[in-house]
Amino acid sequence: MPLIECPDCQREVSDRAPACPDCGCPIAPQAIEKTSKLYKGVQVWSLVAMVVALQLTCNRDRGPFGETTPSPWPPFLLAGSVAVYLGARASAWWDHG
């Protein structure tokens, strides 16, 4: 467990400490905030892909470009986007839990 410098009082503090024991400056939330943006971005894009896949799956009587034979890939897109979303949720829980 490495020691880092407190941004307020410049004393050495454990990088796993939630706050500096001397001045009370929060230490851990900075790391959580940086990584949570990545997980939120992945979740948003996977939700967008889920909506598109659901729309394409529900309109299976015609393809995405109006052709009469339906495309086989919307269910795979839906399954993949659900897997990515659940993976991002699990990663966020694992890293911040």
C-alpha angles and dihedrals in degrees: 000000000000124000120237132190118261109241092222109037099018093228121139113265133174112262088229095055113111090217140002109273091217105046103010095238109159113250109172102047091071092064092044092051093052095051096039091064090060093051092046091051093050091048093050094050092046090051089052089051090049092054092049091046092048091050092050093044093050091050095052093137088080133022127252092265097045098266117144098232110076120237115245097214105075094081089051090049089050093049092046094049091049090050092049092048093049090045091053091048091049092047092050090050092046095049096043102028 
